[in-house]
Amino acid sequence: MENIKSSVYKVITSKGSGTGFILKDRNIWVTNYHVIAGNRQVTLEDHKMNRYLADVIFINPDVDIAFLASGHEAPEAQPMAYQADRGVSHSESVYVLGFPYGMPYTITEGIVSAPRQLMSGKHYIQTDAAVNPGNSGGPVVAADGTLIGIATSKFQNADNMGFAIPVETLHEELDSVSSHTESSMALKCSSCAELITTPTEYCASCGVNIDLKYFDEIPLTDLAQFVEGAISGLGINPVLARSGVEAWEFHQGSSQIRIFTYNKNYLYATSPLNKLPKGNLEALLKYLLSNPVEPYQLGIYQNQIFISYRVAISDLYTPFREEIKKNLTELSLKADEMDDFFIKNYNCEMTNFSKVD
């Protein structure tokens, strides 16, 4: 299982996150369609918190599968066996790998409850291993590490039940996309299996109606455009920073930066800088209370030092708009400076959220 870890990635979009995994022999990442729906470009995050851009190159909403391509070569990823004729038996041990609820990498163990459970007209592998939102698109493997299915959290109506798309369905989709050499996204027609690369209301091969929503991209709100403009000022592609609906998370140097809205009224930017030291707290507290980093605030929460910046969202539509954008950009730079400052001057340690090369 430890070898597979390097092949499993968190898939992050502007609406949330799921899981995906790389098929090393094809240099294709696999995930659920519903994880990336409404996006043409998404983020892949490995277990070391490194992020990479990926393009959506193939979708089949009918079976809830999507393929991604990335310039990231995943050098640490190990090849994963995924034979189409790999049978699954009752009570066989299985493992669900992924990032449930966006949490760090997790392995959940269970058994196969039903190898071919019929749900909504299609067969799925049913297991008692937990498949939660965030696990969607991740690999479900046998005890020997062989891929047997793709986790899907589309069915959440019962406890102690998880479902996986069988590996033979994955092979069918891989066969479909093998002739697709363009970089544009291809939609597989649910009727004739033709690949469609341009928005259309019907399939040119069989005439079946095509829902144009499959070609639509989720539009960014004005607030999201504003924040991503500030992130772009750091030289960071804002797609790499997206972490859900009007939420962003990225590293500037060693510091993790979080930007999000609160109660629909405030925009917050914050960074957990350091853990509190074992001693010399009086001098540190005096420094923190002196408020030396205006317009930002230093504070303590759960034994960690934070730097934060808060503005009313309504202030974004005033003459202070550009100043606020500048402050958002510079908070990231200040955070990367301050975590080193607290190490050097107050013997603090980095937080568990820090990224240290």
Secondary structure, DSSP 8 states (H G I E B T S, - for coil): -TTGGGGEEEEEETTEEEEEEEETTTTEEEE-HHHHTT-SEEEEE-TTS-EEEEEEEEEETTTTEEEEE-S---TT-------TT----TT-EEEEEE-GGG-S-EEEEEEEEEEEEEETTEEEEEESS---TTTTT-EEEETTS-EEEEEE-S--SSTT-EEEEEHHHHHHHHHHHTT--SSS-EEE-TTT--EE-S--SB-TTT--B--GGGG------HHHHHHHHHHHTTT--GGGGB-STTEEEEEETTEEEEEEEETTTEEEEEEEEEE--SS-HHHHHHHHHT-TTTTSEEEEETTEEEEEEEEEGGGGGSTTHHHHHHHHHHHHHHHHHHHHHHHHHH--EE-TT----
